[in-house]
Amino acid sequence: MSDDYDIASPGATELFESLRAFGYDLPTALADIIDNSITARARNVWIDMHWAGPQSRIMIRDDGRGMTEDALRQAMKPGSLSPLADRPKDDLGRFGLGMKTASISQCRCLTVLSRTDRSAAVLRRWDLDYIASTGTGEWRLLKRPDLLSPEDHARLDCHKSGTILFWDRLGALVGSAPADDETAQRHFRERADAVKHHLAMVFHRFLKGRGAVTIHMNGRPIEPWDPFLEDIDFTEPLSAETLIADGERAEIKPFVLPHHSRLTADQHAAAAGPKGWNAHQGFYIYRNRRLLVAGDWLGLGMQKEEHFKLARIRIDLPNSADLLWQIDVKKSRARPPAALRLDLQRIARTTRNRASSIYRHRGKIIQRQLGDREAFLWTHLTKHGKSYYRINRDHPLVRKVLEVAEERAPIRALFSLIEQTIPAPLIVINNAETPDAFGQPFDGAPAELRAAMKAVFDAMVEDGRDRAEAARALLLMEPFSSWPEVVTAFLDEVAREAAKSSR
């Protein structure tokens, strides 16, 4: 005992329960674990989420370097490395907390089994319920080999080296739901899907190219999600810049994504990302190629708005910039230093202006190519400063309906009724609250799409239009312009039928 100080060691139970409240959800927790696998030079990571009610389990296995007994014991300590310590340039960690806090945020029993190519497998376990039951407050890190079954030990046998994390007692995800609880099981599967989408986004730069890592989710490899559509011809990269603050470099690369008319329906749906087009506009902050922030205007005084949704800006940081950019323990938040805010605002405004220009004017280009007369089913009118929408009477199908109808008055009355009762206020409110919740025309209805396509095509041909000209018009006409692959298949079929009839 000293007269100068007291030893004030935190109680293990109390501190662990506090660490569980760091704010991880399942996707961010698993991403934190995969950081360790990539840093350990793993080429494969396997995530298996097994539903069994209260006995449900998540296993994360990799074929990385693995750990010796001393290394595993150190890695299991909360705060195993100071955030101020120098790290290798490719290290994805920082605080020495990730594996522990991420794991216990989701489970009450964390077991780690690891082996290197020169040492036997070793095991350590944090069991929060066991620690609480002792009543001593001691940091009892369990290590008996029989804590895992022979089957669990055998999971590492196929690797010369590697590590497995076992998450048991998944209170946050499963609770006490029995194995036959279909609602809980469905929630479990939905969270697995959320994990897949999150990892595809966070690690997309590791999932392709030379030396790529493969992340397997319940046996299937995860495909990368590139927010910048760099493989699409119509994506417009803007000038890159290097900004420096306190000696730390930040590489900035803006992108303006293509207007939806330049994308197939599948490309457009994929590019929306896990949260939708509007939510994913803004800056994307990467640390050692690992995504931290996915679409945010970083408190620079800019709002997410529909006409800026094509603007996405990449920021690449080294791991030495963590403190400068205020990167948090979960590696899901970052804030730019004050010295860079004006430059980032300038870059953001330039990118947003270009994105807005593409968004607003691409529709007008389509109209000019086809002609205002029949480009869209709806026409926009302004009268006494107020906006109105009218069914386009020159649209080929509308014109045909009016021409063949024996009594036009009821049809004209129906058109007028539809036009006068458009729920514009409700549409505006819904678009403001959930802008990405609106479905695309004919999404999930291929038969209806083809029927409408055929009706419009037939109407143009019956009106005296050359079939080739009608085909070109169909490719440019909304909403068919959003489904070019379907239009092309339809026109190929029409061409084959025409060839048969001419024989």
Long-range contacts (C-beta under 8 A, 24 or more apart in sequence): 11-137, 12-131, 12-137, 12-138, 12-139, 12-140, 13-128, 13-131, 13-132, 13-137, 14-137, 15-78, 16-104, 16-126, 16-128, 16-131, 17-128, 19-78, 19-97, 19-100, 19-101, 19-104, 19-105, 20-101, 20-104, 20-105, 21-105, 22-101, 22-105, 22-329, 22-330, 23-105, 23-330, 24-101, 24-102, 24-105, 24-106, 24-330, 26-106, 26-172, 26-173, 26-191, 26-194, 26-195, 27-191, 27-194, 27-195, 27-197, 27-198, 27-199, 28-102, 28-198, 28-330, 28-331, 28-332, 29-102, 29-103, 29-105, 29-106, 30-58, 30-60, 30-102, 30-195, 30-198, 30-199, 31-198, 31-199, 31-202, 31-203, 31-331, 32-98, 32-99, 32-101, 32-102, 32-330, 32-331, 33-60, 33-98, 33-99, 33-102, 33-103, 33-165, 34-60, 34-199, 34-203, 34-215, 35-92, 35-93, 35-98, 35-290, 35-331, 36-92, 36-93, 36-98, 36-99, 36-163, 37-62, 37-64, 37-163, 37-213, 38-92, 38-203, 38-206, 38-213, 38-290, 39-64, 39-90, 39-91, 39-92, 39-93, 40-64, 40-65, 40-66, 40-163, 41-65, 42-162, 42-213, 43-213, 43-214, 44-213, 44-214, 44-215, 44-216, 45-213, 45-214, 45-215, 45-216, 46-216, 47-195, 47-215, 47-216, 47-217, 47-218, 48-218, 48-219, 49-188, 49-191, 49-192, 49-195, 49-218, 51-179, 51-185, 51-188, 51-189, 52-179, 53-174, 53-177, 53-178, 53-179, 53-180, 53-181, 53-184, 54-169, 54-174, 54-176, 54-177, 54-178, 54-179, 55-168, 55-179, 56-170, 56-173, 56-174, 56-188, 57-166, 57-167, 57-168, 57-170, 58-106, 58-107, 58-166, 58-167, 58-170, 59-155, 59-164, 59-165, 59-166, 59-167, 60-164, 60-165, 60-167, 61-155, 61-156, 61-162, 61-163, 61-164, 61-165, 62-162, 62-163, 62-164, 63-159, 63-160, 63-161, 63-162, 64-161, 64-162, 64-163, 65-116, 65-117, 65-161, 66-114, 66-115, 66-116, 66-117, 66-119, 66-161, 66-162, 66-163, 67-114, 67-115, 67-116, 67-122, 67-163, 68-116, 68-119, 68-122, 69-119, 69-122, 72-112, 72-114, 72-122, 72-124, 73-124, 73-141, 75-99, 75-112, 76-100, 76-112, 76-124, 76-126, 76-141, 83-322, 83-323, 87-319, 89-288, 89-318, 89-319, 89-320, 90-288, 91-288, 91-319, 92-287, 92-288, 92-290, 92-319, 92-331, 94-319, 94-322, 94-327, 94-329, 94-331, 95-329, 97-329, 98-329, 98-331, 99-165, 100-126, 101-329, 102-330, 103-165, 103-167, 104-128, 105-172, 106-167, 106-170, 106-172, 106-173, 107-167, 107-168, 107-169, 107-170, 107-171, 107-172, 108-168, 108-169, 108-171, 109-166, 109-167, 109-168, 109-169, 110-165, 110-166, 110-167, 111-147, 111-148, 111-165, 111-166, 111-168, 112-163, 112-164, 112-165, 112-166, 113-148, 113-152, 113-153, 113-155, 113-156, 113-163, 113-164, 113-166, 114-156, 114-162, 114-163, 114-164, 115-156, 115-159, 115-161, 115-162, 115-163, 116-161, 117-160, 117-161, 121-153, 121-156, 123-147, 123-148, 129-169, 192-217, 192-218, 194-274, 196-222, 197-225, 197-273, 197-274, 198-274, 200-224, 200-225, 201-225, 201-227, 201-273, 201-274, 201-291, 201-294, 202-290, 202-291, 202-294, 203-290, 203-291, 204-291, 205-286, 205-289, 205-290, 205-291, 206-289, 206-290, 225-270, 225-273, 225-274, 227-271, 227-273, 227-280, 227-284, 227-294, 227-295, 227-312, 228-255, 228-257, 228-284, 228-312, 228-314, 229-255, 229-257, 229-258, 229-267, 229-271, 230-255, 232-257, 232-258, 232-262, 232-263, 232-267, 234-258, 234-259, 234-262, 234-263, 236-354, 236-358, 238-350, 238-351, 238-354, 241-343, 241-347, 243-340, 243-343, 243-344, 245-324, 245-337, 245-339, 245-340, 246-324, 246-337, 246-339, 248-317, 248-318, 248-320, 248-321, 248-324, 249-318, 249-321, 250-315, 250-316, 250-317, 250-321, 250-340, 251-314, 251-315, 251-316, 252-313, 252-314, 252-315, 252-344, 252-347, 253-313, 253-314, 253-316, 254-311, 254-312, 254-313, 254-314, 254-347, 254-350, 254-351, 255-311, 255-312, 255-313, 255-314, 255-351, 256-310, 256-311, 256-351, 256-354, 256-355, 256-358, 257-310, 257-311, 257-312, 257-355, 258-310, 258-358, 259-310, 259-358, 259-359, 259-362, 259-363, 260-482, 261-362, 261-363, 261-366, 261-481, 261-482, 262-362, 264-483, 264-484, 264-485, 265-440, 265-443, 265-482, 265-483, 265-485, 265-486, 268-440, 268-482, 269-440, 269-443, 272-436, 275-436, 276-435, 276-436, 276-437, 277-309, 277-435, 277-436, 278-304, 278-305, 278-306, 278-309, 278-435, 278-436, 279-304, 279-436, 280-309, 280-312, 281-308, 281-309, 281-310, 281-311, 281-312, 281-355, 282-311, 282-312, 282-313, 282-348, 283-313, 283-314, 283-315, 283-344, 283-348, 284-312, 284-313, 284-314, 284-315, 285-315, 285-317, 285-325, 285-334, 286-314, 286-315, 286-316, 286-317, 287-317, 287-318, 287-319, 287-321, 287-322, 287-327, 287-331, 287-334, 288-317, 288-318, 288-319, 289-316, 290-331, 292-327, 292-331, 292-332, 292-333, 292-334, 293-332, 293-333, 293-334, 297-348, 298-334, 298-335, 298-336, 298-344, 299-335, 300-336, 300-341, 300-344, 300-345, 300-348, 301-345, 302-345, 302-348, 302-352, 306-359, 306-431, 306-435, 307-355, 307-356, 307-359, 307-360, 308-352, 308-355, 308-356, 308-359, 309-355, 309-359, 310-355, 310-358, 310-359, 311-348, 311-351, 311-352, 311-354, 311-355, 313-347, 313-348, 313-351, 366-476, 366-478, 366-481, 369-476, 370-473, 370-476, 370-477, 374-473, 374-477, 375-476, 375-477, 375-478, 376-477, 376-478, 377-478, 388-419, 389-419, 389-422, 389-424, 390-419, 391-415, 391-418, 391-419, 396-456, 396-459, 396-460, 396-463, 397-452, 397-455, 397-456, 397-459, 399-459, 399-463, 400-459, 400-462, 400-463, 440-479, 440-482, 441-478, 441-479, 441-482, 442-479, 442-483, 446-486, 449-480, 449-483, 449-486, 450-486, 450-490, 453-480, 453-486, 453-487, 453-490, 454-490, 456-480, 457-490, 457-494, 467-494, 467-498
